[in-house]
Amino acid sequence: MADIEADKITFDNIRATLTALNGSENLPEIKGIEVTGTDAIIMHSSIGNVISNDSKVFYGIYVNQEGSAEINDNEITGFDIAIAVKGGEAEIKNVSFDGIIAIMIEDVSDFDKISLTGCTAQNDRTETEHDVIIVGEDDVVGTDSAEANAWFEKMKELNPDLVFGSTSELKVGGATIEGWKPVDGGDVEAT
């Protein structure tokens, strides 16, 4: 529905529902709004999806950048993954969602870049028992990680109704999501 490539862009009061794929039928991943620019803000909005397809993974908001993104006062429904954070900083506040929030962590310092406050899950946890899942290597997100444990405790305090979990891979839709590793140079296509 939108690809935010430019920097310092604010989307305010969006009312958008994904109702057709329009040329994206063959893609395994469908992203409602992808944020690749820096300092993006998505606020006071309602983003939905009414398409169901077990061979695809549907993302509501997909943050994939090096700057900061603020996702504030939004309702996100109908997506397998309501919000995915693959890189950069993300401040997620007062978001109501079904599906899950998936955060990919490559380094323990990444925990300082992600925050959730006042979020509410609308799902019934039949697909997964967690509302927020941290995906990364075991040495980063495992139970022995002091940084991961501290982050979980802080986020549980700020979001008492959410269930948090961590894993080295997440199966959703027809895909497996694993901890990403940095790749230097060239273009990468994953299928």
C-alpha positions in Angstrom: 0.0 0.0 0.0 3.0 2.3 0.6 6.7 2.2 0.5 8.3 5.0 2.6 11.8 5.4 1.0 12.3 9.1 1.7 13.5 10.5 5.0 11.5 12.4 7.7 8.1 11.4 6.3 5.0 11.4 8.5 1.8 9.4 7.7 -1.1 10.7 9.8 -4.6 9.4 9.9 -4.3 6.7 7.2 -7.4 4.5 6.7 -6.1 1.8 4.4 -7.2 -1.8 3.8 -5.4 -4.3 1.5 -8.1 -5.8 -0.7 -6.2 -6.9 -3.8 -2.6 -7.9 -4.7 -2.6 -6.1 -8.1 0.6 -7.6 -9.6 2.0 -9.0 -6.4 0.3 -12.4 -6.7 3.6 -14.3 -7.2 5.4 -12.7 -4.2 5.8 -14.8 -1.1 5.8 -11.7 1.2 3.2 -9.0 1.0 4.0 -5.8 2.9 1.3 -3.3 3.6 3.6 -0.4 4.5 7.4 -0.8 4.2 9.6 1.8 5.9 13.1 2.0 4.3 13.7 5.7 4.9 14.9 7.2 8.2 12.9 9.1 10.8 9.5 8.0 9.6 6.3 8.4 11.7 3.1 6.5 11.2 0.4 7.7 13.6 -3.3 7.9 14.3 -4.0 5.3 11.5 -5.9 2.1 10.8 -4.2 -0.4 8.5 -6.1 -3.6 7.6 -5.9 -6.7 5.4 -8.8 -8.8 4.2 -6.8 -11.2 1.9 -6.1 -14.7 3.1 -3.5 -16.9 1.4 -1.6 -19.6 3.2 1.3 -19.5 0.8 2.2 -15.9 1.7 3.3 -13.9 4.7 1.4 -10.7 5.2 3.1 -7.8 7.0 1.2 -4.7 8.2 4.2 -2.4 8.8 7.7 -3.6 7.9 10.5 -1.4 9.3 13.8 -2.1 7.4 16.1 0.9 7.8 19.0 2.4 9.8 17.2 5.5 11.2 14.4 5.7 13.6 10.7 4.9 13.1 7.8 5.9 15.3 4.6 3.9 15.1 2.1 5.6 17.4 -1.7 5.3 18.0 -2.4 2.8 15.3 -4.7 -0.2 14.8 -3.3 -3.0 12.6 -5.5 -6.0 11.7 -5.6 -8.9 9.4 -1.9 -9.4 8.9 0.2 -12.5 9.9 2.8 -10.1 11.3 1.3 -6.7 12.4 4.7 -5.1 12.7 8.2 -6.4 11.8 11.3 -4.6 12.8 14.4 -5.7 10.8 16.8 -2.9 11.5 17.2 0.6 12.9 15.3 2.1 15.9 11.6 1.6 16.5 9.4 3.2 19.0 6.0 1.5 19.0 3.4 3.2 21.2 -0.3 2.6 21.8 -0.7 0.1 18.9 -3.7 -2.3 18.9 -3.0 -5.4 16.7 -3.9 -8.9 15.9 -1.2 -11.2 14.5 2.1 -10.7 16.1 4.9 -8.2 16.4 8.2 -9.7 15.3 11.6 -8.0 16.1 14.8 -9.3 14.5 17.8 -8.8 16.8 21.4 -9.3 15.5 23.3 -7.9 18.5 22.5 -7.3 22.1 22.9 -3.6 21.6 19.8 -3.7 19.4 17.6 -4.1 22.4 18.3 -0.4 23.3 16.9 0.6 19.9 13.4 -1.0 20.3 10.6 0.0 22.6 7.0 -0.9 23.0 4.6 1.1 25.3 0.9 0.7 25.9 0.3 -1.9 23.1 -2.8 -4.2 23.1 -3.2 -7.5 21.3 -6.5 -8.4 19.8 -5.5 -12.0 18.8 -6.7 -15.2 20.4 -3.2 -16.7 20.3 -4.4 -19.7 18.3 -1.6 -19.3 15.7 1.1 -18.6 18.2 1.1 -18.3 22.0 3.0 -15.0 21.9 2.1 -11.5 20.9 5.7 -10.2 20.6 8.4 -12.5 19.4 12.1 -11.6 19.3 13.9 -13.5 16.5 17.7 -13.9 16.6 20.6 -16.2 17.4 20.4 -18.1 20.7 23.4 -16.3 22.1 21.6 -12.9 21.6 18.0 -13.8 22.5 18.4 -16.9 24.6 17.6 -17.2 28.3 21.3 -16.7 29.2 21.3 -13.2 27.6 21.2 -10.6 30.4 20.3 -7.9 27.8 17.4 -9.9 26.5 16.1 -10.7 30.0 16.3 -7.0 31.0 14.5 -5.9 27.9 11.7 -8.5 28.4 11.2 -7.4 32.0 11.0 -3.7 31.0 8.6 -4.3 28.1 6.4 -6.6 30.2 6.0 -3.8 32.7 5.1 -1.3 29.9 2.7 -3.7 28.2 1.2 -5.9 30.9 -1.3 -7.6 28.6 1.2 -8.8 26.0 2.9 -12.2 26.0 6.5 -12.1 25.0 8.7 -14.8 23.6 12.0 -15.4 21.7 13.1 -17.9 19.1 15.9 -18.5 16.6 13.3 -19.1 13.9 9.6 -18.3 13.5 7.3 -20.2 11.2 4.4 -18.1 9.9 2.3 -18.4 6.8 4.3 -20.6 4.4 7.7 -19.1 5.5 10.4 -19.5 8.2 11.7 -16.2 9.6 15.2 -16.5 11.1 17.7 -14.2 12.6 19.2 -12.1 9.7 22.9 -11.7 9.3 24.6 -8.6 7.7 25.8 -9.1 4.1 28.4 -6.7 2.7 28.1 -5.6 -0.9 25.9 -6.5 -3.8 22.2 -7.2 -4.0 20.6 -10.1 -2.2 17.4 -11.8 -3.2 15.8 -14.2 -0.8 13.0 -16.6 -1.9 
